């Protein structure tokens, strides 16, 4: 999920091969929504970067939930 700034990620897929969707269709491996997973290859660079930001937020929220709010 970490992309060096300025790197073109149009061919990089954030999948970590740990796919498991939760009840909201969020992958607990990469933290993309199912719709984002399906659309990844046709997303623009800006859309992918926005998706990375959402993925980071989702991962932080998931980790906070697991730790009882203390991350």
N, C-alpha and C positions, 0 to 999 in steps of 0.2 A: 504494500500500500504506500510505501514511501517512494516518491518520484523525485529525483534530483531536479532542482528548478532549471527550467530551460530545456529539459529533455523531452523530446517528442514521444508521447506515449500512445500514439495511434495504433501501434502493433502490440503494446503491452497490455495484457489482461490481468487484472488484480486477483484472479482466482488463485487460491492456495491449495486447491484440491482437498479441501476439508468441508465439502458441501453438506449443509443440513439447514433446511428452512425452518424458521420458527412460525408461530401462529400468524404473524403479520407478513409472511413471505420474505423475511430478511434472512439472508444466508449468514450463518454463524461462523463461517470461515472468513469471508471477505467483507461482510456487512453491507452488501449491495441488496437492494430490493429485487425481486424476481423480474420486474419490468426493466430495471437497469441492466441486469444480467443479459436479458434477451436483446436489448437495444445497444449494448456496448459498442459493437463493431460499426454501427452507423452514427454514433454520437460524434459531434464535433469535439475538437480539443477543449474548448471552453466547457462544453457539457460534461466531458470526462473529468475535468478539473473540479467542477461543481459536485460531481458524484463523489470524487475522492474526499471532499470536505464533508459531505453527508456521511460517508463511510466512517471517517474519523469520529464524528459526533456519535454515531450509532455504537461504535466500538467502546467509546468512553462511557456512554450510558449503560451499555451491557456490563462492562467491568464494574461500574459503580453499583449496579443492581446486585451483582454476584458478591461484592464485598460489603454489602449492607450500607452503601452510600459513601464509604471512605475509599477514595482512589488516590 
